[in-house]
Amino acid sequence: MSNTDMGMRGKVIFYEDRNFQGRYYECTSDCGDMHSYLSRCHSCRVESGCFMAYDRPNFMGNQYFFRRGEYSDYMSMMGMRDCIRSCRMIPVYRGSYRMRIYERENFGGQMYEMMDDCDNIMDRYQMSDCMSCHVMDGYWLMYEQPHYRGRMMYMRPGEYRSFRDMGFGGTSFMSMKRIMDSWY
């Protein structure tokens, strides 16, 4: 039996206008380009599951995390522009969490293995930067600033040798949070 529960599907509805008005687009899986469905997006309703929304096609650009709930005017709440261009459903995961974070690109510098949330890598590990990581188990959100603030990035199992090569410039990440099955 897999740690990922593929039986549970997510559903999010994006609306062109605030307060769930105007044209809408229902999404139940990954969508690499939403531009043909909506010209803008000002509100959404997540009926089930968790999703990452991106302001560029093909899961690129700034990322915004949504879990079950209503976001009647999330643009102003999150400081977003009105252009969600793609979204990705985050699968439910039940199992252990494990990630190695590295101070420098290509897994260089200090390395620490994490199995739980970390609200500040500087305080916990005396680590000034996190520029690469290897996610072994679970799904994670990494934040640009301590205490889960600032720009975020969704991390699936895999090796991430350089956040700069992923379009994050000189950004390093300072806090990490596990995406828990209780969020669904």
Summary of the structure (lengths in Angstrom):
residues: 184
radius of gyration: 16.6
end to end distance: 19.9
largest distance: 50.5
contacts: 567
relative contact order: 0.17
helix: 12%
strand: 49%
